[in-house]
Amino acid sequence: MTQPTTSVNSNDSERRQNASDLDKAETELRGLKTTQRLRLVWLLASLACVGFLGWAMFVGIWTSYRGPFSILGTLAAMVSTVAAAHFLLRHQPVIASKEYSLVELQSERVQLAAEAAADTRATLRVYRIAALDDIETYRTRAKTNRRYSNILQWAIILGSVTATSLTSITAGAAASTAEWIRWVAAAVSAMVSVAAGVTGFFKFRERGFNQQQTADNIEKHQKALELGIREYAGRSEEEALRLFAQNVEELKDEQRKRELQLEQSSDQREHRQS
């Protein structure tokens, strides 16, 4: 009689330890990815400085300061770019290793959940736990797509205003100054066109909305199953788990169809343009 109890307690202890390790790995991975994003911003800023100061040095739009200022600024920006790229690439294997460890911990969690029972109900219990990962995955993707959509929208708005303002400035500027302002305005207009094209092709806003909606619907079924309400009320555990799995699969299938429609619309637009 004591052996099953000891086995259950051991399984519960292992699951608690696994949950603790999983939370720790997820926290470390988020921190590393945030650091990598900051390094990427550093790298992009350094590349922008290299391009602008290099243009100033070789084209000569800053004729009066072309010598030491442009040369030293360009060299400093190049050093910054090399350093940013070095740190960015050096820590990429660490992130990959953390992601692999996270996958191992998630697999271990599923296996520990399956060990709690050895029948069909165990598979349904595992599926219920895996649905939590699906919710987190959809929400993470939705957040990323919303971020891309907001960045592109702001780039379009600010770029349009900047290009219009620069074009109006050239009317009262000197000939030499007006020349490089027109080049800057043309570059900003090109950036706006690229941002608008990327927004229309990838449809980040629509993708983010669909993914967030799917995550919310799965979570709604998860809560209803946990509380035993709505269509899960009055059912046995196995019946409720079966119904939950069926509902989640339908939601995931609808999400795949919506993503396929977005992909097809992007392909059709690309064919029309070509």
C-alpha positions as CSV (number, residue, x, y, z in Angstrom):
1,M,0.0,0.0,0.0
2,T,2.9,2.3,0.7
3,Q,4.6,1.7,-2.7
4,P,1.9,3.4,-4.9
5,T,1.7,6.3,-2.4
6,T,5.5,6.7,-2.6
7,S,5.4,6.6,-6.4
8,V,2.7,9.3,-6.6
9,N,4.6,11.5,-4.2
10,S,7.8,11.0,-6.2
11,N,6.0,11.9,-9.4
12,D,4.5,15.0,-7.8
13,S,7.9,16.1,-6.5
14,E,9.5,15.6,-10.0
15,R,6.7,17.6,-11.6
16,R,7.2,20.4,-9.1
17,Q,10.9,20.4,-9.8
18,N,10.3,20.3,-13.5
19,A,7.9,23.3,-13.2
20,S,10.5,25.2,-11.3
21,D,13.3,24.4,-13.8
22,L,11.0,25.3,-16.7
23,D,10.1,28.7,-15.2
24,K,13.8,29.4,-14.6
25,A,14.7,28.4,-18.1
26,E,12.0,30.6,-19.6
27,T,13.1,33.6,-17.5
28,E,16.7,33.2,-18.6
29,L,15.7,32.8,-22.2
30,R,13.5,35.9,-22.2
31,G,16.4,37.9,-20.6
32,L,18.9,36.6,-23.3
33,K,16.5,37.5,-26.1
34,T,15.9,41.0,-24.7
35,T,19.7,41.5,-24.5
36,Q,20.0,40.3,-28.1
37,R,17.3,42.8,-29.2
38,L,19.2,45.6,-27.6
39,R,22.4,44.5,-29.3
40,L,20.5,44.4,-32.6
41,V,19.4,48.0,-32.0
42,W,22.9,48.9,-31.3
43,L,24.1,47.2,-34.5
44,L,21.5,48.9,-36.6
45,A,22.3,52.3,-35.1
46,S,26.0,51.8,-35.7
47,L,25.3,50.8,-39.3
48,A,23.2,54.0,-39.7
49,C,26.1,56.1,-38.4
50,V,28.6,54.3,-40.7
51,G,26.4,54.9,-43.7
52,F,25.7,58.6,-42.9
53,L,29.2,59.6,-41.8
54,G,30.7,57.6,-44.7
55,W,28.4,59.4,-47.1
56,A,29.4,62.7,-45.5
57,M,33.1,61.9,-45.8
58,F,33.2,60.6,-49.4
59,V,30.4,62.7,-51.0
60,G,31.4,65.9,-49.1
61,I,28.0,67.3,-48.0
62,W,29.9,68.6,-44.9
63,T,32.6,70.4,-46.8
64,S,33.7,72.4,-43.9
65,Y,34.1,69.4,-41.5
66,R,35.0,66.8,-44.0
67,G,38.5,66.1,-42.6
68,P,39.0,64.9,-39.0
69,F,35.3,65.0,-37.9
70,S,34.0,62.7,-40.6
71,I,37.0,60.4,-40.6
72,L,37.1,59.9,-36.8
73,G,33.3,59.6,-36.7
74,T,33.3,57.0,-39.4
75,L,36.0,55.0,-37.8
76,A,34.3,55.1,-34.4
77,A,31.0,54.0,-36.0
78,M,32.8,51.1,-37.8
79,V,34.3,50.0,-34.5
80,S,30.9,50.1,-32.8
81,T,29.4,48.1,-35.7
82,V,32.1,45.4,-35.4
83,A,31.6,45.2,-31.6
84,A,27.8,45.0,-31.9
85,A,28.0,42.3,-34.5
86,H,30.6,40.4,-32.4
87,F,28.4,40.4,-29.2
88,L,25.3,39.6,-31.3
89,L,26.8,36.6,-33.0
90,R,28.8,35.3,-30.0
91,H,25.7,34.9,-27.8
92,Q,23.5,33.4,-30.4
93,P,24.7,29.8,-29.6
94,V,23.8,30.4,-25.9
95,I,20.3,31.3,-26.9
96,A,20.0,28.2,-29.1
97,S,21.3,26.1,-26.2
98,K,18.7,27.6,-23.8
99,E,15.9,27.0,-26.4
100,Y,17.0,23.3,-26.6
101,S,17.0,23.0,-22.8
102,L,13.6,24.6,-22.7
103,V,12.3,22.0,-25.2
104,E,13.7,19.2,-23.2
105,L,12.1,20.5,-20.0
106,Q,8.7,20.8,-21.8
107,S,9.1,17.2,-23.1
108,E,9.9,16.1,-19.6
109,R,6.8,17.8,-18.3
110,V,4.6,16.0,-20.8
111,Q,6.2,12.6,-19.9
112,L,5.7,13.2,-16.2
113,A,2.1,14.1,-16.8
114,A,1.7,10.9,-18.8
115,E,3.2,8.8,-16.0
116,A,0.3,9.8,-13.7
117,A,-1.9,7.3,-15.5
118,A,-1.5,4.6,-18.1
119,D,-4.7,4.7,-20.1
120,T,-6.4,6.9,-22.7
121,R,-7.2,9.5,-20.1
122,A,-3.4,10.1,-19.7
123,T,-3.2,11.1,-23.3
124,L,-6.0,13.6,-22.9
125,R,-4.4,15.0,-19.7
126,V,-1.2,15.5,-21.7
127,Y,-3.1,17.2,-24.4
128,R,-4.6,19.6,-21.8
129,I,-1.2,20.5,-20.6
130,A,0.1,20.9,-24.1
131,A,-2.7,23.4,-24.8
132,L,-1.1,25.8,-22.4
133,D,2.0,25.8,-24.6
134,D,-0.3,26.5,-27.6
135,I,-1.8,29.5,-25.9
136,E,1.6,30.9,-25.1
137,T,2.9,30.3,-28.6
138,Y,-0.1,32.0,-30.3
139,R,0.1,35.0,-27.9
140,T,3.9,35.4,-28.4
141,R,3.4,35.3,-32.2
142,A,0.5,37.8,-32.0
143,K,2.6,40.1,-29.9
144,T,5.5,39.9,-32.4
145,N,3.2,40.6,-35.3
146,R,1.6,43.5,-33.6
147,R,5.0,45.0,-32.8
148,Y,6.0,44.7,-36.4
149,S,2.8,46.3,-37.5
150,N,3.1,49.2,-35.1
151,I,6.7,49.8,-36.2
152,L,5.9,49.9,-39.8
153,Q,2.8,52.1,-39.3
154,W,4.9,54.6,-37.4
155,A,7.6,54.5,-40.0
156,I,5.0,55.2,-42.7
157,I,3.4,58.1,-40.7
158,L,6.7,59.7,-39.6
159,G,8.4,59.1,-42.9
160,S,5.5,60.7,-44.9
161,V,5.5,63.8,-42.6
162,T,9.3,64.0,-42.8
163,A,9.4,63.7,-46.6
164,T,6.7,66.4,-47.0
165,S,8.5,68.7,-44.6
166,L,11.9,68.3,-46.3
167,T,10.4,68.9,-49.7
168,S,8.9,72.2,-48.5
169,I,12.2,73.3,-46.9
170,T,14.1,73.1,-50.2
171,A,12.0,76.0,-51.6
172,G,13.9,78.6,-49.4
173,A,17.2,76.8,-49.0
174,A,20.5,77.5,-50.7
175,A,21.3,75.5,-53.8
176,S,24.0,73.3,-52.1
177,T,21.8,72.7,-49.0
178,A,18.7,72.0,-51.1
179,E,20.6,69.3,-53.1
180,W,21.3,67.1,-50.2
181,I,17.9,67.8,-48.6
182,R,16.3,66.4,-51.8
183,W,18.4,63.3,-51.5
184,V,17.4,62.8,-47.9
185,A,13.7,63.4,-48.8
186,A,14.0,60.8,-51.6
187,A,15.6,58.3,-49.3
188,V,12.8,58.8,-46.7
189,S,10.1,58.4,-49.4
190,A,11.8,55.2,-50.5
191,M,11.7,54.0,-46.9
192,V,8.0,54.8,-46.7
193,S,7.3,52.9,-49.9
194,V,9.2,49.8,-48.6
195,A,7.4,49.9,-45.3
196,A,4.0,50.2,-47.0
197,G,4.9,47.3,-49.3
198,V,6.0,45.1,-46.4
199,T,2.8,45.9,-44.5
200,G,0.6,45.0,-47.4
201,F,2.5,41.8,-48.2
202,F,3.0,40.2,-44.8
203,K,-0.2,41.5,-43.2
204,F,1.2,41.6,-39.7
205,R,-1.9,43.2,-38.2
206,E,-4.2,40.6,-39.5
207,R,-1.9,37.7,-38.5
208,G,-1.6,39.1,-35.0
209,F,-5.3,39.6,-34.6
210,N,-6.1,36.0,-35.7
211,Q,-3.4,34.5,-33.4
212,Q,-4.6,36.5,-30.4
213,Q,-8.2,35.5,-31.1
214,T,-7.2,31.8,-31.3
215,A,-5.2,32.0,-28.0
216,D,-8.1,33.7,-26.2
217,N,-10.6,31.1,-27.5
218,I,-8.4,28.2,-26.3
219,E,-7.9,29.8,-23.0
220,K,-11.7,30.2,-22.7
221,H,-12.2,26.5,-23.2
222,Q,-9.3,25.8,-20.8
223,K,-11.0,27.8,-18.0
224,A,-14.4,26.3,-18.7
225,L,-12.9,22.8,-18.5
226,E,-11.1,23.7,-15.2
227,L,-14.3,25.1,-13.7
228,G,-16.6,22.5,-15.2
229,I,-19.0,25.1,-16.7
230,R,-20.7,25.7,-20.1
231,E,-20.5,22.6,-22.3
232,Y,-18.2,20.8,-19.8
233,A,-20.7,20.9,-17.0
234,G,-22.0,17.5,-15.7
235,R,-19.5,15.4,-17.7
236,S,-17.1,12.9,-16.5
237,E,-13.4,13.8,-16.6
238,E,-12.7,11.7,-19.7
239,E,-15.7,13.0,-21.6
240,A,-14.8,16.6,-20.7
241,L,-11.2,16.1,-21.8
242,R,-12.4,14.6,-25.1
243,L,-14.7,17.5,-25.8
244,F,-11.9,19.9,-24.9
245,A,-9.5,18.3,-27.3
246,Q,-12.1,18.3,-30.0
247,N,-12.8,22.0,-29.5
248,V,-9.1,23.0,-29.4
249,E,-8.3,21.0,-32.6
250,E,-11.2,22.8,-34.3
251,L,-9.8,26.2,-33.2
252,K,-6.3,25.3,-34.4
253,D,-7.7,24.1,-37.7
254,E,-9.5,27.4,-38.2
255,Q,-6.3,29.3,-37.4
256,R,-4.4,27.2,-40.0
257,K,-7.0,28.0,-42.6
258,R,-6.9,31.7,-41.9
259,E,-3.1,31.7,-42.1
260,L,-3.4,29.8,-45.4
261,Q,-5.8,32.4,-46.8
262,L,-3.3,35.2,-45.9
263,E,-0.5,33.3,-47.5
264,Q,-2.6,32.8,-50.7
265,S,-3.6,36.5,-50.8
266,S,0.0,37.5,-50.5
267,D,1.0,35.1,-53.3
268,Q,-1.7,36.3,-55.6
269,R,-0.7,39.9,-55.1
270,E,2.9,38.9,-55.9
271,H,1.8,37.2,-59.1
272,R,-0.2,40.2,-60.2
273,Q,2.8,42.5,-59.6
274,S,5.1,40.3,-61.6
